[in-house]
Amino acid sequence: MNLVEKEERLKDILEHNIKNEKIGTAIAITGPWGVGKTFFWKRFIDGCNFKKKYVYVSLFGLESLSDLKTHIYSNIENNHSNLEIPRWIRGLPSILKDTRVSQFGLSASTKIFDSLMFNQVKDAIICFDDFERMSKKLEIKDVMGLANYLKLEKNCQIILILDEDKAEGDNKKKYAEYKEKLVDETIIVHSVEPLIRENTKDIDDQLIDLMIEFANKLEIHNFRFFQKVIKLYREFKDSLPPAIADSTKKIILVRILQGFFILDFGAKYEVTWEDFTIKSSVRNLINEKYHPEKAKSESLVLDKLEKVSYLFVTDDLWSIEFRKWFDQRDSINFFELNRVANLELISEQNNKNKNDLYDLMKIWRNLEVNESYCEQIFSLSKALVGVEILENLYFYSDLLKKFGRHDLSRALNLIVKENLKDSLNLDVIGTINQAFDSGFNKKNLFHRYLKYWQYHNHDLVLPSLFNVMSNYLLSKSWNDSDAVILKNATKNDWEDLIWNKIPNDPRFFQTHKMSLIKKIFEQRIDSSLTPQIKSMIFEVLEEKAFNGDIYLRKNIEFLITILKEN
């Protein structure tokens, strides 16, 4: 029974009972914590017109049975009658209680008024919620007893929203006893789909469907998980160019789902980032055949994820950058992801090529390889050189070799090496860091090639001032060679860093120049270099003031005064 059918069932029960019965009914809406039981009920009741008085009661914060009764009659809404007691009168008992008037002799009168008002409650729909957060001063037997009284004696339709598994100790036992006596029907909510759809109206339909399929396949029933996913997706998407491929939006969402899944459920299912790679999916295939017990736990969950999207069991630049964030090793390199997003790297064609390559992996696993198979592997992997990560390119090269196509394997190797040379000419540090971000694999031909290049070009591998300072500012980490970079930095280097490099990096959009300069002055990479650094930066500031208008000059002079005082 889907959610629409459950809503229809709930409506049929209430309508039948209201029209045909002289005593009320009690319906329990149950389901896992965070699945959206309250949302399900409120959306349902808002869409109905039963022409009945209605009150929603959160048990959270109520300290006694008297408080509960007062809450019911003082908040009840009359949807069909013109004869209604004004709200200010209905609220008198709670006002009197709050002012502690018992010392004036009005306590007894208040109780009588309380009782009279509660006796007016009848023929109403009353929803009790938040059993799990109920005060220990309020016992479940009293709540259930009152609900039963309202059902049998006052012809009220009772709705109980609760997670039976969250009840503890005596409350759990007492609830089971009262459920048998009180509850006539149970509606089970176990899908977060309505909550996901309600909170993602600005997100593409295909991505919403992916989240829902992920929730259903992995049996994740807590919407709080998806709240984190949706929030982070919006943050990352806002940090990238507005016009990006639909398939790239999907990649971003998959990497976020993947990261939170590893954080929240990785220990339970024994999966880590290393399991979400092409090599791991091949390993799991082998384990399924030769070591079924070894593969049982992680292979099962990876198989479910693969059915949601093949992207879960592949790795790429996006997975590398997102892993940094989730492991809290580093900030995401939005500069790099912006480069990716602005180039052909995230075009629909490249994402299609990745998808086609994955389909070829499935053909191999199903023992359906034909004569053109290796040519297809070579053609697609060649098209992805510069886009696909080196670990995957090496895997395809090795696969070609294992199928006897040494010629195609060598050709692919040459293309990858030429691309690496071009990348090294453009950005030495970035190319090497990206290649080894997940570690060095001595079996990987391309990793060995880069290590060889590093060994013979050691001087070219030194980081820039921007690399050193951005790493220090973001993670407060450095190494011994960084001091050399600071020592050799010129006045022009510092000016370029403070006025161009840092302000144009998305990671520092919230950092103003005064704060940046103060942090540079306080650097701990080599404190003996601080006087030299201060001298050059003050010279830069003085030159900026001299060449600027009167307002900029006053601004900079004030800044210099503050910096020198500190």
C-alpha positions as CSV (number, residue, x, y, z in Angstrom):
1,M,0.0,0.0,0.0
2,N,1.6,3.3,-1.1
3,L,1.2,6.6,0.8
4,V,-1.8,7.8,-1.3
5,E,-3.6,4.5,-0.6
6,K,-2.8,4.9,3.1
7,E,-4.3,8.4,3.0
8,E,-7.4,7.1,1.3
9,R,-7.7,4.3,3.9
10,L,-7.3,6.8,6.8
11,K,-10.0,9.1,5.2
12,D,-12.4,6.1,4.7
13,I,-12.0,5.0,8.3
14,L,-12.6,8.5,9.8
15,E,-15.5,9.3,7.4
16,H,-17.3,6.0,8.1
17,N,-16.9,6.4,11.9
18,I,-18.0,10.0,12.0
19,K,-21.1,9.2,9.9
20,N,-22.1,5.8,11.2
21,E,-20.8,5.2,14.8
22,K,-21.7,6.6,18.2
23,I,-18.3,6.0,19.7
24,G,-15.0,7.2,18.3
25,T,-12.1,5.3,16.8
26,A,-8.4,5.3,17.6
27,I,-5.8,5.1,14.8
28,A,-2.1,4.7,15.4
29,I,0.3,6.3,12.8
30,T,3.6,4.5,13.4
31,G,6.9,4.3,11.6
32,P,10.6,4.8,12.2
33,W,11.9,8.0,13.9
34,G,12.3,10.8,11.4
35,V,10.3,9.2,8.6
36,G,7.7,12.0,8.5
37,K,4.7,10.7,10.4
38,T,3.7,14.1,11.7
39,F,4.1,15.6,8.2
40,F,2.0,12.7,6.8
41,W,-0.8,13.5,9.3
42,K,-0.7,17.3,9.0
43,R,-0.8,17.2,5.2
44,F,-3.7,14.7,5.4
45,I,-5.8,16.7,7.8
46,D,-5.1,20.0,6.0
47,G,-6.5,18.4,2.8
48,C,-9.7,17.1,4.5
49,N,-12.9,18.9,5.5
50,F,-14.5,16.6,8.2
51,K,-16.5,19.6,9.6
52,K,-15.3,18.5,13.1
53,K,-13.6,20.2,15.9
54,Y,-9.9,19.5,15.8
55,V,-6.8,19.8,18.1
56,Y,-3.2,18.7,17.6
57,V,-1.5,17.9,20.9
58,S,2.3,17.7,21.3
59,L,3.0,15.9,24.5
60,F,6.4,17.5,24.7
61,G,6.6,20.0,27.5
62,L,3.3,19.0,29.2
63,E,4.0,18.1,32.9
64,S,0.7,16.7,34.1
65,L,-2.7,15.3,33.1
66,S,-4.2,18.6,34.0
67,D,-1.9,20.4,31.6
68,L,-2.9,17.9,28.9
69,K,-6.6,18.6,29.4
70,T,-6.1,22.3,29.5
71,H,-4.1,22.2,26.3
72,I,-6.9,20.2,24.5
73,Y,-9.8,22.4,25.3
74,S,-7.9,25.7,25.0
75,N,-6.5,24.9,21.6
76,I,-9.5,23.1,20.0
77,E,-10.7,24.5,16.7
78,N,-14.4,24.5,15.8
79,N,-14.7,24.1,12.1
80,H,-18.4,23.8,11.7
81,S,-20.4,25.6,14.4
82,N,-21.0,29.3,15.0
83,L,-21.4,28.7,18.7
84,E,-17.9,28.7,20.0
85,I,-16.4,29.8,23.3
86,P,-14.0,32.7,22.8
87,R,-10.4,31.6,22.9
88,W,-9.5,34.1,25.7
89,I,-12.1,32.4,27.9
90,R,-10.8,28.9,27.0
91,G,-7.3,30.1,27.8
92,L,-8.1,31.4,31.3
93,P,-7.1,28.3,33.3
94,S,-3.6,28.2,31.8
95,I,-3.2,31.9,32.5
96,L,-4.3,31.4,36.1
97,K,-1.9,28.5,36.5
98,D,1.0,30.6,35.1
99,T,0.3,33.4,37.6
100,R,0.2,30.9,40.5
101,V,-3.0,32.3,41.9
102,S,-3.6,29.4,44.4
103,Q,-2.3,31.7,47.2
104,F,-5.4,34.0,46.6
105,G,-7.8,31.1,47.1
106,L,-8.6,30.7,43.4
107,S,-7.1,27.3,42.9
108,A,-10.3,25.4,43.5
109,S,-12.2,27.7,41.2
110,T,-9.6,27.2,38.5
111,K,-9.9,23.4,38.8
112,I,-13.7,23.6,38.6
113,F,-13.5,25.9,35.5
114,D,-10.8,23.5,34.1
115,S,-13.2,20.5,34.5
116,L,-16.2,22.4,33.1
117,M,-14.3,23.4,30.0
118,F,-12.8,20.0,29.4
119,N,-16.3,18.4,29.7
120,Q,-17.3,20.5,26.6
121,V,-14.8,18.5,24.5
122,K,-16.7,16.0,22.4
123,D,-17.2,14.9,18.8
124,A,-13.7,16.1,17.9
125,I,-10.6,14.8,16.1
126,I,-7.7,14.8,18.5
127,C,-4.1,14.0,17.5
128,F,-1.6,13.1,20.2
129,D,2.1,13.4,19.1
130,D,5.6,13.3,20.5
131,F,5.2,10.3,22.8
132,E,8.9,9.7,22.5
133,R,9.6,13.2,24.0
134,M,7.0,13.0,26.7
135,S,8.0,14.3,30.2
136,K,8.7,11.6,32.8
137,K,6.2,13.4,35.0
138,L,3.4,12.5,32.6
139,E,2.7,8.8,32.5
140,I,1.7,7.0,29.3
141,K,-1.1,5.1,31.1
142,D,-2.7,8.5,31.9
143,V,-2.4,9.7,28.3
144,M,-3.7,6.5,26.9
145,G,-6.5,6.4,29.6
146,L,-7.6,9.9,28.6
147,A,-7.5,9.0,24.9
148,N,-9.6,6.0,25.6
149,Y,-12.1,8.1,27.6
150,L,-12.4,10.6,24.8
151,K,-12.9,7.8,22.3
152,L,-15.6,5.9,24.2
153,E,-17.4,8.6,26.2
154,K,-17.0,11.7,24.0
155,N,-17.2,10.2,20.5
156,C,-13.8,11.6,19.6
157,Q,-11.6,10.3,16.8
158,I,-8.2,9.7,18.3
159,I,-4.9,9.8,16.3
160,L,-1.7,8.6,18.0
161,I,1.5,9.4,16.3
162,L,4.4,7.3,17.7
163,D,7.5,5.2,17.0
164,E,6.8,2.0,19.0
165,D,10.5,1.1,18.9
166,K,11.5,4.3,20.7
167,A,9.3,3.6,23.8
168,E,11.5,2.4,26.6
169,G,11.1,0.2,29.8
170,D,7.7,0.3,31.5
171,N,6.3,2.8,28.9
172,K,6.9,0.2,26.1
173,K,5.1,-2.5,28.1
174,K,2.3,-0.2,29.0
175,Y,1.9,1.1,25.5
176,A,1.6,-2.5,24.2
177,E,-1.1,-3.2,26.8
178,Y,-3.1,0.0,25.9
179,K,-2.6,-0.5,22.2
180,E,-4.5,-3.7,22.3
181,K,-7.4,-2.1,24.2
182,L,-7.4,1.3,22.5
183,V,-6.1,1.2,18.9
184,D,-8.6,0.0,16.2
185,E,-6.3,0.6,13.2
186,T,-2.6,1.1,12.5
187,I,-1.2,3.1,9.5
188,I,2.5,2.5,9.0
189,V,4.6,5.3,7.4
190,H,7.9,4.0,6.2
191,S,8.9,6.2,3.3
192,V,10.5,9.7,3.5
193,E,9.3,10.4,-0.1
194,P,6.7,13.1,0.8
195,L,9.2,15.0,3.0
196,I,11.9,14.8,0.3
197,R,9.5,16.2,-2.3
198,E,8.3,18.9,0.0
199,N,11.8,20.2,0.7
200,T,13.3,19.9,-2.8
201,K,11.0,22.0,-5.0
202,D,14.0,23.9,-6.4
203,I,15.8,20.7,-7.4
204,D,15.5,18.8,-10.6
205,D,13.0,16.0,-10.7
206,Q,15.6,13.4,-11.8
207,L,17.6,14.2,-8.7
208,I,14.6,14.0,-6.4
209,D,13.8,10.6,-7.8
210,L,17.4,9.5,-7.3
211,M,17.2,10.5,-3.6
212,I,13.9,8.6,-3.2
213,E,15.2,5.5,-4.8
214,F,18.3,5.7,-2.6
215,A,16.1,6.0,0.5
216,N,14.0,3.0,-0.6
217,K,16.9,0.7,-1.7
218,L,19.0,1.4,1.3
219,E,16.0,1.5,3.7
220,I,17.0,4.9,5.1
221,H,13.8,6.2,6.8
222,N,15.1,9.2,8.7
223,F,14.6,12.5,6.9
224,R,17.3,14.2,8.9
225,F,19.8,12.3,6.8
226,F,18.3,13.9,3.6
227,Q,18.2,17.3,5.3
228,K,22.0,17.2,5.5
229,V,22.2,16.0,1.9
230,I,19.9,18.7,0.5
231,K,21.6,21.5,2.4
232,L,25.1,20.4,1.2
233,Y,23.9,19.9,-2.3
234,R,22.6,23.5,-2.5
235,E,25.9,24.9,-1.0
236,F,28.1,23.1,-3.4
237,K,25.9,23.8,-6.4
238,D,25.9,27.5,-5.5
239,S,29.7,27.5,-5.5
240,L,29.8,26.3,-9.1
241,P,28.9,28.1,-12.4
242,P,25.1,28.5,-12.9
243,A,25.1,26.6,-16.2
244,I,26.3,23.0,-15.6
245,A,25.4,19.8,-17.2
246,D,22.5,17.8,-15.8
247,S,24.7,14.8,-15.5
248,T,27.1,16.8,-13.4
249,K,24.4,17.8,-11.0
250,K,23.7,14.1,-10.6
251,I,27.4,13.4,-9.9
252,I,27.5,16.1,-7.2
253,L,24.4,14.6,-5.5
254,V,25.7,11.1,-5.7
255,R,29.0,12.1,-4.1
256,I,27.1,13.9,-1.2
257,L,24.8,10.9,-0.7
258,Q,27.9,8.7,-0.8
259,G,29.8,10.8,1.8
260,F,27.0,11.0,4.3
261,F,26.2,7.3,3.8
262,I,29.9,6.4,4.7
263,L,29.8,8.8,7.7
264,D,26.5,7.6,9.1
265,F,26.4,3.9,8.0
266,G,29.9,3.0,7.0
267,A,30.7,1.2,10.3
268,K,27.4,-0.7,10.2
269,Y,27.9,-2.0,6.6
270,E,31.7,-2.1,6.8
271,V,32.2,0.2,3.8
272,T,34.7,3.0,3.3
273,W,35.7,5.3,0.4
274,E,38.0,2.6,-0.9
275,D,35.0,0.4,-1.6
276,F,33.5,2.8,-4.0
277,T,35.9,2.3,-7.0
278,I,35.9,0.3,-10.2
279,K,38.7,-1.9,-8.8
280,S,36.6,-2.7,-5.7
281,S,33.5,-3.5,-7.8
282,V,35.7,-6.1,-9.7
283,R,37.0,-7.4,-6.4
284,N,33.5,-7.9,-5.1
285,L,32.6,-9.7,-8.2
286,I,35.5,-12.1,-7.6
287,N,34.6,-12.5,-3.9
288,E,31.0,-13.3,-4.8
289,K,32.2,-16.2,-6.9
290,Y,35.1,-17.5,-4.8
291,H,34.6,-16.1,-1.2
292,P,30.8,-15.6,-0.8
293,E,31.0,-15.0,3.0
294,K,33.7,-12.4,2.6
295,A,31.6,-10.5,0.1
296,K,28.3,-10.8,1.9
297,S,28.1,-7.6,3.9
298,E,29.7,-4.9,1.8
299,S,28.8,-6.5,-1.6
300,L,25.1,-6.4,-0.7
301,V,25.0,-2.7,0.1
302,L,27.3,-1.8,-2.9
303,D,25.0,-3.8,-5.2
304,K,22.0,-1.8,-3.9
305,L,23.9,1.4,-4.5
306,E,24.9,0.3,-8.0
307,K,21.2,-0.2,-8.8
308,V,20.5,3.4,-7.8
309,S,23.4,4.7,-10.0
310,Y,26.6,3.3,-11.4
311,L,28.3,6.5,-10.2
312,F,28.3,5.1,-6.6
313,V,30.8,2.3,-7.6
314,T,33.2,4.5,-9.6
315,D,35.7,7.1,-8.6
316,D,36.6,10.4,-10.2
317,L,37.9,13.9,-9.4
318,W,34.6,14.7,-7.7
319,S,34.9,11.8,-5.3
320,I,38.5,12.9,-4.5
321,E,37.4,16.4,-3.6
322,F,34.3,15.4,-1.7
323,R,36.2,12.8,0.2
324,K,38.6,15.6,1.5
325,W,35.6,17.5,2.9
326,F,33.9,14.5,4.5
327,D,37.2,13.2,6.0
328,Q,37.9,16.8,7.2
329,R,41.4,16.5,5.8
330,D,41.0,19.7,3.7
331,S,38.6,22.1,2.3
332,I,37.1,21.3,-1.1
333,N,39.1,22.8,-3.9
334,F,36.4,24.9,-5.4
335,F,38.9,26.5,-7.7
336,E,39.6,23.1,-9.2
337,L,36.0,22.1,-9.4
338,N,35.2,25.5,-11.1
339,R,37.9,24.7,-13.6
340,V,36.2,21.3,-14.2
341,A,32.8,22.8,-14.4
342,N,33.9,25.5,-16.9
343,L,35.8,23.1,-19.2
344,E,34.6,20.2,-21.3
345,L,35.3,17.9,-18.3
346,I,31.7,17.9,-17.2
347,S,30.1,18.0,-20.6
348,E,27.2,15.6,-21.3
349,Q,29.4,13.8,-23.8
350,N,32.2,13.0,-21.3
351,N,29.6,11.9,-18.7
352,K,28.0,9.7,-21.4
353,N,31.5,8.2,-22.1
354,K,31.9,7.3,-18.5
355,N,28.5,5.7,-18.5
356,D,29.3,3.7,-21.6
357,L,32.6,2.5,-20.1
358,Y,30.7,1.3,-17.0
359,D,28.3,-0.6,-19.3
360,L,31.3,-2.2,-20.9
361,M,32.5,-3.4,-17.5
362,K,29.1,-5.1,-17.0
363,I,29.5,-6.8,-20.4
364,W,32.8,-8.3,-19.3
365,R,31.4,-9.4,-16.0
366,N,28.5,-11.1,-17.8
367,L,30.9,-12.9,-20.1
368,E,29.5,-11.3,-23.2
369,V,32.7,-9.8,-24.7
370,N,32.8,-9.7,-28.5
371,E,35.4,-8.9,-31.2
372,S,35.0,-5.1,-30.9
373,Y,35.1,-5.0,-27.1
374,C,38.7,-3.9,-26.7
375,E,38.4,-1.3,-29.4
376,Q,35.4,0.2,-27.6
377,I,37.4,0.2,-24.3
378,F,40.3,2.0,-26.0
379,S,38.1,4.5,-27.8
380,L,36.2,5.6,-24.7
381,S,39.1,5.6,-22.3
382,K,41.2,7.6,-24.8
383,A,38.4,10.2,-25.0
384,L,38.5,10.5,-21.2
385,V,42.2,11.1,-20.8
386,G,42.5,14.3,-18.7
387,V,39.0,13.7,-17.3
388,E,39.2,10.3,-15.7
389,I,41.5,9.7,-12.7
390,L,44.8,7.9,-13.2
391,E,43.7,4.8,-11.2
392,N,40.8,4.1,-13.6
393,L,42.9,4.8,-16.7
394,Y,45.5,2.4,-15.5
395,F,42.8,-0.2,-14.8
396,Y,41.5,0.1,-18.4
397,S,45.1,-0.1,-19.8
398,D,45.7,-3.2,-17.7
399,L,42.4,-4.7,-18.8
400,L,43.4,-4.3,-22.5
401,K,46.6,-6.1,-21.8
402,K,44.9,-9.0,-20.1
403,F,42.6,-9.4,-23.1
404,G,45.8,-9.6,-25.3
405,R,45.6,-6.2,-26.9
406,H,49.1,-5.0,-25.9
407,D,49.0,-2.6,-28.8
408,L,46.0,-0.7,-27.6
409,S,47.3,-0.8,-24.0
410,R,50.6,0.8,-25.1
411,A,48.8,3.4,-27.2
412,L,46.6,4.4,-24.3
413,N,49.7,4.6,-22.0
414,L,51.4,7.0,-24.4
415,I,48.3,9.2,-24.7
416,V,48.1,9.4,-20.9
417,K,51.8,10.2,-20.5
418,E,51.6,13.0,-23.1
419,N,48.6,14.4,-21.2
420,L,50.5,14.3,-17.9
421,K,53.4,16.2,-19.6
422,D,51.1,18.9,-20.7
423,S,49.5,19.1,-17.3
424,L,52.9,19.3,-15.6
425,N,53.9,22.2,-17.8
426,L,50.7,24.1,-16.8
427,D,50.5,23.2,-13.1
428,V,53.2,21.0,-11.5
429,I,51.8,21.1,-7.9
430,G,48.2,20.7,-8.9
431,T,48.9,17.7,-11.2
432,I,51.0,15.8,-8.7
433,N,48.6,16.5,-5.8
434,Q,45.6,15.4,-7.8
435,A,47.3,12.2,-8.9
436,F,48.4,11.2,-5.4
437,D,45.5,12.6,-3.4
438,S,44.3,9.1,-2.6
439,G,47.8,7.7,-2.1
440,F,50.6,6.3,-4.3
441,N,50.0,3.0,-6.0
442,K,53.3,1.4,-7.0
443,K,51.6,-0.9,-9.4
444,N,50.1,2.0,-11.3
445,L,52.3,2.8,-14.3
446,F,51.3,6.4,-14.4
447,H,52.0,6.9,-10.7
448,R,55.5,5.5,-11.2
449,Y,56.0,7.8,-14.2
450,L,55.1,10.9,-12.1
451,K,57.4,9.8,-9.2
452,Y,60.2,9.4,-11.8
453,W,59.4,12.9,-13.1
454,Q,59.4,14.3,-9.6
455,Y,62.8,12.8,-8.8
456,H,64.4,14.3,-11.9
457,N,62.7,17.7,-11.6
458,H,62.8,18.3,-7.9
459,D,63.3,22.1,-8.2
460,L,60.1,22.5,-10.2
461,V,58.0,20.7,-7.6
462,L,58.4,23.4,-5.0
463,P,55.0,25.0,-4.1
464,S,54.1,28.6,-4.8
465,L,53.6,31.2,-2.1
466,F,49.8,30.9,-2.7
467,N,50.0,27.1,-2.2
468,V,51.9,27.5,1.1
469,M,49.8,30.2,2.6
470,S,46.4,28.9,1.4
471,N,47.2,25.5,2.9
472,Y,48.4,27.2,6.2
473,L,45.3,29.5,6.4
474,L,42.8,26.7,5.8
475,S,44.4,23.8,7.8
476,K,47.1,25.4,9.9
477,S,49.5,22.8,8.5
478,W,52.9,23.2,6.8
479,N,56.2,21.4,6.2
480,D,59.9,22.3,6.4
481,S,60.2,23.4,2.8
482,D,57.5,26.0,3.2
483,A,59.8,28.3,5.2
484,V,62.1,28.5,2.1
485,I,59.1,29.7,0.0
486,L,58.4,32.4,2.6
487,K,62.0,33.4,2.7
488,N,62.3,33.8,-1.0
489,A,58.9,35.6,-1.5
490,T,59.3,39.1,-2.9
491,K,57.2,42.2,-2.2
492,N,55.4,41.6,-5.6
493,D,54.6,38.0,-4.5
494,W,52.9,39.3,-1.3
495,E,51.0,42.0,-3.2
496,D,49.8,39.4,-5.7
497,L,48.8,37.0,-2.9
498,I,46.8,39.6,-0.9
499,W,45.2,41.5,-3.8
500,N,44.7,38.9,-6.4
501,K,45.2,35.2,-5.5
502,I,43.4,35.0,-2.1
503,P,40.4,37.3,-3.0
504,N,39.7,35.3,-6.2
505,D,39.7,31.9,-4.5
506,P,36.1,30.9,-3.5
507,R,37.5,29.3,-0.3
508,F,38.4,32.8,1.0
509,F,35.3,34.8,-0.1
510,Q,34.4,35.4,3.6
511,T,38.0,36.6,4.5
512,H,38.7,40.3,4.3
513,K,42.1,41.8,3.7
514,M,42.6,43.1,7.3
515,S,42.0,39.6,8.8
516,L,44.2,38.0,6.1
517,I,47.1,40.3,6.8
518,K,46.8,39.8,10.6
519,K,46.9,36.0,10.0
520,I,50.0,36.3,7.8
521,F,51.7,38.4,10.5
522,E,50.9,35.7,13.0
523,Q,52.2,32.8,10.9
524,R,54.1,30.0,12.7
525,I,55.8,28.4,9.7
526,D,58.9,30.4,10.6
527,S,58.4,33.2,13.1
528,S,62.0,34.5,12.4
529,L,60.8,35.6,9.0
530,T,57.9,37.7,10.4
531,P,59.8,41.0,10.5
532,Q,60.8,40.6,6.9
533,I,57.3,39.7,5.8
534,K,55.8,42.7,7.8
535,S,58.2,45.1,6.2
536,M,57.3,44.0,2.7
537,I,53.6,44.1,3.3
538,F,53.7,47.5,5.0
539,E,55.6,48.8,1.9
540,V,52.8,47.4,-0.3
541,L,50.2,49.1,1.8
542,E,52.0,52.4,1.8
543,E,52.4,52.3,-2.0
544,K,48.6,51.5,-2.4
545,A,47.8,54.4,-0.2
546,F,50.1,56.8,-2.1
547,N,48.7,55.8,-5.4
548,G,45.0,55.8,-4.3
549,D,42.5,58.5,-3.8
550,I,42.1,60.3,-0.4
551,Y,39.5,57.9,0.8
552,L,41.6,54.8,0.1
553,R,44.6,56.6,1.6
554,K,42.7,57.3,4.9
555,N,41.4,53.7,4.9
556,I,44.9,52.2,4.5
557,E,46.5,54.5,7.0
558,F,43.9,53.5,9.6
559,L,44.6,49.8,8.8
560,I,48.3,50.3,9.1
561,T,47.8,52.0,12.5
562,I,45.7,49.1,13.8
563,L,48.2,46.5,12.5
564,K,51.2,48.3,14.1
565,E,49.4,48.7,17.4
566,N,48.6,45.0,17.5
